Amino acid sequence: MSWISKTFSSSIGRKIVMAITGLFLCTFLVVHLVGNLQLFKDDGGAAFNIYSHFMGTNPLIRTMEWVLVLGFGFHIYESWMLTRRNQTARAIGYVENKPSQNSPWQSRNMGLLGTIILVFLLVHLYNFFWRARFGDLDPDINNNDDLYTLVVSSFHQWWYVLLYVLAQVALCYHLIHGFRSAFQTVGLNHRKYTPAIKLVGYAFSVAVCAGFAAMPLYFYFFK
């Protein structure tokens, strides 16, 4: 085994991969949110459909989709491996260590939060990405010319709205812990800067997740 393999199979190496992919996925969330905010324009979905068509047909964006898939794949895999390693190391369990006094709830339940997010992600990708690209939907939807219609119909299903909002709550807690931890892992851990990073992390997590959660709620109750 090479030194690269040994490094990235260690706990520190896995945390570095988690940190880098996590921060990369944070940038994706911002871009995705900005694009999806076109849904709130009162233009019958015209702006959102222009955005969707561009994202679905631009060669550079289509290439970046594979980079995004790799980012998600590495992040999920390393998270799973770290969770298993931590569970093995805690043979005594949390009871005697009083975890509630030593760490916040979200840091002890990143596995649960990640599982909720993963379930939502699979449903979400099937509903919008897979059906639009490979499904038997209306030709305009398959050509990314009228994804707005698919969004409206999806956000009128109560179970999907509930899953969407629940996933955003889980994502918010996931980001609150992960954002600060990512910077700490890559070396930005200083008493002068850590409070600011923590504050930015809170603001980022709440703003992004509230923005995403507002979309299904808006269409379900007002459209």
Secondary structure, 3 states (H helix, E strand, C coil): CCHHHHHHHCHHHHHHHHHHHHHHHHHHHHHHHHHHHHHHCCCCCHHHHHHHHHHHHCHHHHHHHHHHHHHHHHHHHHHHHHHHHHHHHCCCCCHHHCHHHHCCHHHHCHHHHHHHHHHHHHHHHHHHHHHHHHCCCCHHHHCCCCHHHHHHHHCCCHHHHHHHHHHHHHHHHHHHHHHHHHHHHCCCCCCCCHHHHHHHHHHHHHHHHHHHHHHHHHHHHHC
